[in-house]
Amino acid sequence: CISYPCDYLWFLTLPHAAGRWRGYASVPKPKLFVWGTRDQYAAKHAALKWYGTLAPPKDVVLFEGLDPKRGHVFHTVSLVAALSERVVAWVLKMA
């Protein structure tokens, strides 16, 4: 499945929706997760730990060195292009 990028509010409400997120962990559909490694709301180690609980098929893309004040936002043309390339490659791989 492909989803629009989320702002940080979904993550801050995660404890309130834990049951729903646990249910998503077993979904057999292909999943692609994209994280900035310096995201201030979803730390890399915690995000990868959660990612490890998900059922395959799954893939993760880590973007190193995104602006820590905008760690989950692709705020330049080159970052958006890199993100687009990764998503298109993943979609083609899953097709």
Disulfide bonds with the S-S distance in Angstrom:
none
